[in-house]
Amino acid sequence: MNSPPIFAALRTRLKYLGTKRYCAVCETSSRAFLEFGVVARADARCPHCGALERHRLLILFLREKTDLFDGKPKRFLHVAPEKAFIPIFSKAIGEGYLTADLLDDSVMEKMDVTDIGYPDETFDVIYCSHVLEHVADDRKAMAEFRRVLKNDGWAILNVPMGKNPTVEDPAVTDPVERLRRFGQKDHVRVYGPDYVDRLVEAGFSVERFNPRDLLDEPELERHGLPTGRGGEVFLCTKK
């Protein structure tokens, strides 16, 4: 018989009781983060809320570098919403918050990011993370994000990124070959530093932030972001 969620959460809290690690998403300390990943990464996943490195980096960035939590009315499009973020963003934004996805039935609206069914300049904020590497026509999706973003709005469009130039091949449709070439069965490319060029071509100005722009070395370790883990945040505004 399964225990009620409150007791399961309490057991987790007691099991990982400690202060060595801190998750900025659920604002909870623990003695360690969990392993996570196809190639397991130590200290990756929060045992309390499930947040990964990129999620912890993102919430720190939003709190320190944006106006998301200033209490002013906003329309916020959250594509492929992470469960740990939904209650945070919903509380901060209220009725202006919209979750969307093409395949997930739990979201507020089904949405194809290459054909967003909203008028120009609808949203103050757009957040889309680790989605574009799944989208065949990513340039069209970027153009759509720019179209529905207000002129004074901002978007965060994060992707996993390698060190080499972007690699893609539309002819590769076999999941096994995609896994070999692009690192995941449903990925259609591996982005490189030239990802920024695509965003600029779509009409965005782009600022890049990494964990060291927000935290010193001891705090990077405490938040589970050593050696720059967590990737980068790509803050996009209209040119």
C-alpha positions in Angstrom: 0.0 0.0 0.0 1.4 3.4 -1.0 1.9 6.0 1.7 0.1 9.4 1.4 2.3 12.0 -0.5 2.8 13.9 2.7 4.4 11.0 4.4 6.5 10.1 1.4 7.7 13.7 1.3 8.5 13.6 5.0 10.6 10.4 4.5 12.5 12.0 1.7 13.2 15.1 3.8 14.5 13.0 6.7 16.6 10.8 4.4 18.3 13.7 2.9 18.4 15.9 5.9 21.4 18.3 5.8 22.7 21.6 4.5 25.5 20.7 2.1 23.2 21.3 -1.0 20.5 23.9 -1.6 17.8 23.8 -4.3 16.7 27.4 -5.2 13.6 26.0 -6.9 11.9 24.4 -3.8 14.1 26.5 -1.4 15.1 23.3 0.5 18.4 22.2 1.8 19.6 18.6 1.7 22.8 16.6 2.3 23.1 15.7 -1.4 21.4 15.8 -4.8 20.6 12.6 -6.6 22.3 11.1 -9.7 20.6 11.8 -13.0 21.2 11.3 -16.7 21.8 8.7 -19.4 25.4 9.1 -18.3 24.8 9.5 -14.6 25.8 12.9 -13.1 26.3 13.1 -9.4 24.6 15.9 -7.5 22.2 16.6 -10.3 18.5 16.1 -9.2 16.9 17.6 -6.2 15.4 14.8 -4.0 12.6 17.0 -3.0 11.2 18.7 -6.1 13.1 16.9 -8.9 14.8 20.1 -10.2 18.0 19.6 -12.3 21.0 21.9 -12.6 19.4 23.9 -15.5 16.3 24.5 -13.4 18.2 25.7 -10.4 20.2 28.0 -12.6 17.1 29.3 -14.3 15.2 30.2 -11.1 18.3 32.0 -9.7 18.5 34.0 -13.0 14.8 34.9 -13.0 15.0 36.2 -9.4 18.1 38.2 -9.9 18.1 39.4 -13.5 14.4 39.8 -14.5 11.2 41.5 -13.5 9.2 38.3 -13.4 8.4 38.4 -9.7 7.7 42.2 -9.4 4.0 41.6 -9.0 3.0 43.6 -12.1 0.4 42.0 -14.5 2.0 39.9 -17.3 1.1 37.4 -19.9 3.6 34.5 -19.6 3.8 31.6 -22.1 5.5 28.6 -20.6 6.3 25.9 -23.3 6.8 22.3 -22.2 6.4 23.3 -18.5 8.5 21.7 -15.9 6.4 20.5 -13.0 8.6 22.1 -10.3 8.1 25.5 -11.9 4.3 25.4 -12.5 3.2 26.3 -8.9 5.9 29.0 -8.7 5.0 30.7 -11.9 1.3 30.3 -11.4 1.4 32.0 -8.0 3.6 34.9 -9.4 1.7 35.5 -12.6 -1.9 34.4 -11.8 -4.4 34.3 -14.7 -1.8 35.6 -17.2 0.1 32.3 -17.0 -0.3 29.9 -19.8 1.3 26.4 -20.1 1.5 24.9 -23.6 2.8 21.8 -25.2 2.2 19.8 -28.4 2.1 16.3 -26.9 1.4 16.7 -23.1 -2.3 16.5 -22.2 -1.8 18.1 -18.8 -1.0 21.6 -20.1 -3.5 24.4 -20.4 -3.3 24.5 -24.2 -2.0 22.3 -27.0 0.4 24.3 -29.1 2.7 23.8 -32.1 5.5 26.3 -31.6 6.0 26.7 -35.4 2.3 27.9 -35.6 1.4 29.7 -32.5 -2.3 30.7 -32.6 -2.0 34.1 -31.0 -1.9 37.6 -32.4 1.4 39.6 -32.7 2.8 41.0 -29.5 0.6 38.9 -27.1 3.1 37.8 -24.4 5.3 39.8 -22.0 7.4 36.7 -21.2 8.1 33.5 -23.1 10.0 30.6 -21.5 10.9 27.6 -23.6 13.7 25.3 -22.5 15.1 22.2 -24.1 12.4 22.1 -26.8 13.9 23.5 -30.0 16.3 20.5 -30.4 13.1 18.5 -30.9 11.6 20.8 -33.6 12.4 20.1 -37.2 11.9 23.8 -38.3 13.4 25.5 -35.4 13.9 28.8 -37.3 10.2 29.0 -37.9 9.6 28.4 -34.1 12.0 31.2 -33.3 10.3 33.5 -35.7 6.9 32.7 -34.1 8.3 33.3 -30.6 9.5 36.7 -31.8 6.1 37.5 -33.4 4.0 36.9 -30.3 6.5 38.6 -27.9 5.7 42.1 -27.0 8.1 44.8 -28.2 9.2 45.4 -24.6 9.0 41.8 -23.6 11.7 39.1 -23.1 12.1 35.4 -23.8 14.3 32.7 -22.5 15.0 30.1 -25.2 17.4 27.6 -23.7 18.8 24.5 -25.4 21.4 21.8 -24.6 24.6 22.8 -26.4 27.9 21.2 -27.4 31.2 22.8 -28.2 31.2 22.2 -31.9 29.0 23.9 -34.6 25.4 22.7 -34.8 24.9 19.3 -36.4 21.6 18.3 -38.0 20.4 16.1 -40.8 16.7 16.0 -41.6 17.2 12.7 -43.4 17.9 11.0 -40.0 14.6 9.8 -38.7 15.5 6.4 -37.1 15.4 6.8 -33.3 18.5 4.7 -32.8 20.5 6.7 -35.3 19.2 10.0 -33.7 20.4 8.7 -30.4 23.8 8.0 -31.8 24.1 11.3 -33.8 22.2 13.7 -31.6 22.3 12.2 -28.1 18.6 11.4 -27.7 16.0 9.4 -29.8 13.7 12.4 -30.3 16.4 15.0 -30.9 16.8 16.3 -34.5 20.1 18.2 -33.9 22.9 19.0 -31.5 23.3 22.8 -31.1 26.7 24.5 -31.0 27.7 28.1 -30.3 26.2 29.1 -33.6 22.8 28.7 -32.0 23.0 32.4 -31.1 23.3 33.2 -34.8 19.9 31.5 -35.5 18.3 33.6 -32.7 19.8 36.8 -34.1 18.7 35.9 -37.7 15.1 35.5 -36.3 15.3 39.1 -35.1 16.4 38.8 -31.5 19.1 40.5 -29.5 20.7 37.8 -27.2 22.5 38.0 -23.9 24.2 34.9 -22.6 24.5 34.1 -18.9 26.2 31.2 -17.1 26.3 30.1 -13.5 29.4 32.1 -12.7 27.5 35.3 -13.6 25.3 34.6 -10.6 27.3 32.8 -8.0 30.8 32.5 -6.6 32.6 29.2 -6.3 31.3 28.1 -2.9 27.8 28.9 -3.8 28.1 27.1 -7.2 29.0 24.0 -5.3 26.2 24.4 -2.8 23.6 24.8 -5.6 25.0 21.8 -7.4 26.4 23.9 -10.3 30.2 23.2 -10.1 32.4 23.6 -13.2 29.6 25.6 -14.9 27.0 22.8 -14.8 23.6 24.1 -15.6 24.4 25.2 -19.1 23.6 28.8 -20.1 20.6 31.1 -20.1 19.8 32.8 -23.4 17.9 36.0 -22.7 16.2 37.2 -25.9 14.7 40.6 -26.7 13.4 42.1 -29.9 16.0 44.1 -31.9 
